[in-house]
Every structure is written in structure tokens, then in C-alpha cells.
Amino acid sequence: MIEKNHPKLFFLDKEKAAIPIDGICNVWINQWWIVCPERGLTFYKQGPDGAPQCNTDRRVTEMIQKSQYPWATIEKVPIAYKRSTVAYE
């Protein structure tokens, strides 16, 4: 189990994530997300942009949520944007 205050986690507000971003960004469409009720969409700090804790298959997300994030909920999010920290030339 990963506690919600674990230093390897970060979160993205759901309402802000729904607003399109100009420039280079990551976009997730119709994904089942692990959601912290107080903080939003869940990411694990891995790589330059983090690993989104979502999947197109609800069953996969449920399995991860039950084993790693019992304090979270699961929600289908139509679209989510996050600015990329990776610079492309």
C-alpha cells in the first residue's frame, strides 16, 4: 500500500486537468483514474513527467487501486491535460 502523503506521489486537480493547454503536453482520453478525493488525479514520480495512475481498462485500475491506493476512488475521466516537462527540439 502507498500512503497518500508518500513523497513519490503527486496530484493534478481534476478541474484544471480538463482545461486544454497550449504547447507541449500529455493528454489522456477516456481513462479510468485513481483519484485522491482531496487532491485529484494521481501520478507516481517516475521519469520526467511522472507515471499517471490510470488505464483504459477499469478492471486494471481497480486491481491497482485495491492493492496500492485503498484511500482513493476510481473515476472515468473524459480528458486530462498535463504540461510536459520534456523539451523537444
Backbone torsions as a table, in degrees:
resi	resn	phi	psi	omega
1	MET	NA	140.3	177.6
2	ILE	-109.9	121.4	179.3
3	GLU	-69.5	149.5	-176.4
4	LYS	-67.9	-16.4	176.6
5	ASN	-99.1	15.2	179.7
6	HIS	-61.6	135.6	-176.5
7	PRO	-64.5	-15.9	178.8
8	LYS	-86.7	-1.2	179.4
9	LEU	-103.3	146.8	166.6
10	PHE	-143.3	164.6	-170.3
11	PHE	-133.1	155.0	178.7
12	LEU	-127.3	123.5	179.7
13	ASP	-56.3	130.5	-176.4
14	LYS	-60.8	-41.4	-178.9
15	GLU	-66.6	-42.1	177.9
16	LYS	-67.2	-35.8	-179.3
17	ALA	-65.6	-21.8	-178.6
18	ALA	-82.2	-8.4	-177.3
19	ILE	-91.0	123.2	178.9
20	PRO	-56.9	148.6	-177.7
21	ILE	-117.0	135.4	172.0
22	ASP	-78.1	145.9	177.3
23	GLY	92.6	-164.5	-175.7
24	ILE	-76.3	125.1	179.8
25	CYS	-150.5	165.4	171.8
26	ASN	-95.8	144.2	179.1
27	VAL	-134.4	131.2	175.9
28	TRP	-118.4	128.7	-177.0
29	ILE	-117.2	130.2	176.6
30	ASN	50.5	55.8	179.7
31	GLN	-109.5	148.9	170.9
32	TRP	-89.2	117.5	-174.9
33	TRP	-106.0	148.0	166.2
34	ILE	-85.8	122.9	-172.1
35	VAL	-122.9	128.3	170.5
36	CYS	-81.8	121.4	-177.0
37	PRO	-55.1	-32.5	-178.1
38	GLU	-91.3	-22.6	-169.2
39	ARG	-123.1	-20.2	174.8
40	GLY	111.8	-152.7	-176.2
41	LEU	-65.8	138.3	-172.5
42	THR	-97.3	134.4	174.5
43	PHE	-128.4	147.3	173.4
44	TYR	-104.4	131.5	-178.3
45	LYS	-70.3	100.9	178.9
46	GLN	-151.9	126.2	-177.1
47	GLY	72.7	-176.4	-174.1
48	PRO	-69.8	-29.9	-176.5
49	ASP	-111.1	-0.2	-177.4
50	GLY	82.1	162.3	179.3
51	ALA	-104.9	113.5	179.3
52	PRO	-66.5	137.2	179.9
53	GLN	-92.9	72.8	-178.2
54	CYS	-148.9	165.7	179.2
55	ASN	-159.4	155.7	176.2
56	THR	-75.0	-19.6	-179.3
57	ASP	-100.4	114.6	-178.5
58	ARG	-55.8	-38.0	-177.4
59	ARG	-62.2	-38.8	178.1
60	VAL	-65.1	-45.5	179.4
61	THR	-62.9	-41.3	177.9
62	GLU	-61.7	-42.1	-179.7
63	MET	-62.0	-45.0	179.7
64	ILE	-66.4	-43.5	-179.3
65	GLN	-60.5	-46.1	-177.7
66	LYS	-64.9	-37.7	-176.9
67	SER	-85.9	-31.2	-173.3
68	GLN	-114.3	-29.7	-172.4
69	TYR	-132.0	60.9	-177.7
70	PRO	-64.2	-17.5	179.3
71	TRP	-82.5	-6.4	-174.9
72	ALA	-101.3	169.0	173.1
73	THR	-113.1	172.4	176.2
74	ILE	-118.9	133.3	179.2
75	GLU	-139.5	141.9	172.2
76	LYS	-85.1	122.7	-177.6
77	VAL	-111.5	121.9	-177.2
78	PRO	-60.2	-42.2	179.1
79	ILE	-157.6	142.7	176.9
80	ALA	-140.8	136.5	178.8
81	TYR	-116.9	143.7	173.2
82	LYS	-145.5	128.4	179.1
83	ARG	-58.9	136.3	178.9
84	SER	-83.6	142.9	175.6
85	THR	-96.0	-2.2	-180.0
86	VAL	-86.0	128.9	179.4
87	ALA	-94.9	129.2	177.7
88	TYR	-110.7	145.3	178.1
89	GLU	-103.6	NA	NA
